[in-house]
Amino acid sequence: MPAFLPAADFARTRMRRNRRHDWMRRMVSEVGLSTNDLVWTMFVVEGAGVRTPVSSMPGVDRLSIDLLVDAARRAEDVGIPALALFPVIDPALKTPDGREALNPDNLICRAVRAVKAACPDLGVICDVALDPFNSDGHDGLVIDGYVANDETVEILARMAVVQAEAGCDVIAPSDMMDGRIAALRDALDQAGLRDVGLLSYAAKYASAFYGPFRDAIGSKGALKGDKKTYQMDPANSDEALREVALDLAEGADMVMVKPGLPYLDILRRVKESFGVPTLAYQVSGEYAMMRAAADHGWLDWERSLLESLLAFKRAGADAILTYAAFEVAGLLAAK
């Protein structure tokens, strides 16, 4: 923390002097937001020429692979460094064991190959969890009514290799199973994929802010029970540091705090404690509530959006996953 000067006489010290002019405000700004900080989170569906809106996330669409590739080119043109892709799997392919996740020709693998073929220098981040693929809506295998840890990790390791072989640059396990980072790192290394990165959703909370995402990928109706036995208790802060420490020891290259705005304190603690690349996820509920308020005229959408992302940067985020990344890039370019 900075060593603050002692209180000075009001007539001598006026904080507003440094706010008088635009150039001065820009010069003394403590943090900045640029397109380099953005990861565009996107949903991909089967078909061609398909664009279906997510009703609970105004302005967000599910895109077929051809339209996703078009969007990837636009992202690259404006300087967005990476996309985070999430598949919307046909319910007919969802099974209790999530076996479609291991299909090297599944939707997400085809999407990754298409994006990397069109934009080889654009980063692609893939989620590793079973909730898009299994019929229970959980992030892992459900055995006797409980999400089994070790059996899930075994499948996730195979899933990571399948996605990396398709061209994914960074594997991002969001499942919150114990020990999965070490297992994924070993599996990737043994497959000769040592340069593929691991972004751990290390501090992922059992939050109420994920609802629109589950609508978007079609897992909400399938979910039986809740995810409190593997996602973190929103009341806990010290536990997040333990989770991050364990994942870094197991080989994580980057870590994630999720959700974002309700957990800025966690983000700050993680960044200050470990000093590693730390990302934040502006999750679907955060996006949806701001968008809905703006659509009702209760918030200025552009200003509140940029302010929320600055909050992430101020708290210590190195990058931010957001559904509004492309729009933000346009706003930053226009400033």
Beta strands, then each sheet from edge to edge (+ up, - down):
strand 1: 38-45
strand 2: 51-53
strand 3: 61-64
strand 4: 82-87
strand 5: 123-128
strand 6: 142-143
strand 7: 146-147
strand 8: 170-173
strand 9: 197-204
strand 10: 254-258
strand 11: 278-281
strand 12: 319-322
sheet 1: 2+ 3- 1- 4- 5- 8- 9- 10- 11- 12-
sheet 2: 6+ 7-
end
